Amino acid sequence: MRAMPVKAAPLGALATSLSISLALALPRAASACYVCMSGRDDDSQRAFVAGSILLSVLPFFTFGGIGWYVRRRSRQIAASEGRGAAAVPHAPKS
Amino acid sequence: VATRSARLHLAAESQRTPIVPNGVMGMLLFVASEAMLFAGLISAFTIISSSALVWPPPDQPRLPIENTALNTAALLASGVCLAWAQYRFGRGRAGARRPLLAAMLLGAFFVVFQGVEWVALIRQGLTLTSSTLGSFFYLIVGLHALHAVAALGVLAYAWVRLQRGWLAQSQLATAQVFWYFVVVLWPVLYGVVYL
């Protein structure tokens, strides 16, 4: 009777399983940060909400403001160029 | 004929007014990114101060609210002077010299006054490492002061060019964007950090 060949566990599989185990353990470590532990009273929660709103809304306002300014300038220039073109008299045809 | 027409078209294109000058657009993008930086710092400061059991820390000196209110008024006045300089610039460049100089002097007064306050606070025991209040105070207010000094440099550059008759409207607008950012941001920081 012949014995079945036994392969040693590859190093790659060991590294993969170790990585998965670490990845599964990480969220527990993340939830223990200082900010998560401190944000339990009303004042802290209000500060968190205000900070989140500020950081979420500010990019829209800043870059939206720049876009609005560019659009306004574009219209002003188009209007002034239109007025300039209208003011130039047509050259007589020879 | 087609080549000549194409050349004329290209010449006309090159003479067209840019929608927003490059300098102004660059400064607007810089200011937008700096606004995000300050928003992050304000958010962190608000969370830390509201999470503390006692705020401000009892063993730390109080921030000079009244003196800084005077300083805030000086900075706001410098913003008004710069707006006046821009108005005068459009009606003859020479008329913009005095208001631009006044804006610079008021801005310099703000920075120097801040420095004097800092020296007094450090002597009273508020340092970068003495408490979280000290850390955030010097980080936020110091970063604003750094911007104020840089913007003063840009204003000074604009003023020198104005004196020599080389200042373009777009260069003044670029300096204005930077200085208005410094001016508008300060009352917000004063309200969050001092009050």
Interface residues (C-beta under 8 A of the other chain):
Chain A: V35 S38 G39 D41 D43 S44 R46 A47 F48 A50 G51 S52 L54 L55 L58 P59 T62 F63 I66 Y69 V70 R73 S74 I77 S80 E81
Chain B: R16 T17 I19 V20 M25 L28 L29 V31 A32 A35 M36 A39 G40 I42 S43 A44 T46 I47 S49 S50 S51
